Amino acid sequence: MRATSQLLFAPYRLDLQNEQLWRADHLIPLRAKPFALLRFTAENPARLVLHEELRKAIWPNTYVSEGVLRVYLREVRAALEDDPESPRFIETIARRGYRFLAEVQRLTSAGTSAAVDSTTESSKTPAIVGRNAELARLRGAFAKASIGARQVVFLNGEAGIGKTTILETFLNEVADRDEVWIGRGQCVEHRGESEPYLPMLDALHRLAHHTDGARVIETLSKHAPTWLVQMPGAIDDAAFNDLQKKVDGASQQRMLREMADALEQLCLQRPVVLAFEDLHWSDPSTITLLDLLARRTERARLLVIGTHRPLAILAAEHPLRILAHELADDIARNCRCLRSRRLRSPSISETELSAMRARRYG
């Protein structure tokens, strides 16, 4: 085929001059308008492309309804064999627009290639190579959570394999979106008895210091006072003393119920992402909380991500090992718990190698 400008996103390529979609040497039929939609989103990867932006770019003089856009998107997804429930290429942001998930390279007529950067998100997202599948998995889970289908995802792998890098990259992407709360908790190895719910309390502290942290504290005060009383400094001394009297003698069952209710209230305001690192060191109470959050049938815009070492190295009676196996086999109706994916050394494609060389050598 003639050397011309192309967009590459494995295993597909877009011939922009001839408006054709290829997979290796196989031409995939795609009508002009769906092709234009695919091209525009691929030329703006990683960022939210609004419906109105698409309409102005592709049909500047014609009004096109969201229903028509959905029809064209279905054609694109069929051509890419992209599952809307777990997208690898295009995710739908309900009532707002679409986001292209895969890494994109532009191949010019001179034979050079360079990554196509998002104009809004690339500056914050560290470049990682060989982890597109894992990132697509997280992006797909967030897309589901954003429309109310709560999600729990476990990333497991040996120490140093890249779990934190993947998590950081994904959270940086999410942080650039409007109106998303992100809470992060770190589990710490203990020689003796560990503090119950330590990573969850860590995440709540971070949420409370968010730009809209006052709304988080207000929600905790109404729906989870047993948790707020464990966060000295979040409220003034007088309110703290009154709260202590109200929650004195509270049971673990009450704490679990309160946190589940409080998170669902927060999710009514905006999507919530909770990320817990090194769950293999977690206390049993935190694992019990994760179990409850995963099995609740109430819809919630909640995504919970946990990183941990391989389950095989944990004792058979370790609560995390038991939980991971139970969630994989017994999924609650409104919770799409994705099976744990053990991270290995990344498999790097030629496209990703080209991107790495371009970033390194310019």
PyMOL commands that set and color helices and strands:
alter all, ss='L'
color gray80, all
select helices_A, chain A and resi 32-42+51-58+66-80+132-146+163-175+198-208+213-223+225-228+237-247+252-269+279-281+284-295+311-313+319-329+350-361
alter helices_A, ss='H'
color red, helices_A
select strands_A, chain A and resi 6-9+12-15+20-23+26-28+48-50+90-93+97-100+105-107+113-115+151-157+181-186+272-277+302-308+336-337+341-343
alter strands_A, ss='S'
color yellow, strands_A
deselect
rebuild
show_as cartoon
